[in-house]
């Protein structure tokens, strides 16, 4: 989504095309993980602009629990 509508639609139709994006190639070369957390600011700001209010607190929050790693 952050790469624009054309790229978004292309990746929806051909997920493998994501690997051709320069941002993806750079992150892979640098060994960086990509996540979408930073894009949440866009949603937050859009909600505030549209409503004039802070977004409501989530009703059902959850915590991801990862299994313990096998020490051996």
N, C-alpha and C positions, 0 to 999 in steps of 0.2 A: 504494500500500500504506500509506503514511504517513497517508493521509486516512481510513482505516478500511475495513472489509470491504464495507460497502454502496456506498461510492464506488468502491472497486476493482472490484466486480462490475458496477456501472453503466458504468464506463469500458471494461471488457472488452467489454460488449455494445454500447456506443455510444461509440466513441473520441472523437467530436466533442463529447461532453458534458464532456470534460476542460476545454474552453475556458470553461465556465460556472462553474468553481470559483473562489471569491474569491482563493485563493492564486495561481492562474494569472493571473487578471486583474490582480492587483497587480504581480506580477513583470513582466508584459508592459508595464504602464503605466510601470514604473520602468526598463524596458530591461534587466532582470536575466535571466541564463540560469539555468535550473533544472537541477540534476543530482541524481543519487541517492547521491552519495558519503556524505553524512551518515547515511543509513539503514544503511550498512554496520556502524556501531557497534551497532545492534540485533542484527544477525546474530552479531557477535563476542561480545556479552554473552550471547546465548542459548546459544551453543556452550559458553561457559565455565560457565554455570549448569547446563547439562545434563550436561556431562562432568567439570567440575572442572579442566579443562586448557585451555591456550592452544590456539587453532586452529592446525592444522598449516600450515607454510609451503607456498605453492603450488609444485607440482613444475614446472609449465610456465608460466613467466612470459613475457610478451611486451611489446614496446614498440610503441606506435603511431607509425608514421613517416608524417608528412604530406609531400606533395610540395612542392618549393620553389615559391613563388609567382612568377608571371611578373612581372619587374620593369618591364615596359612597360605 
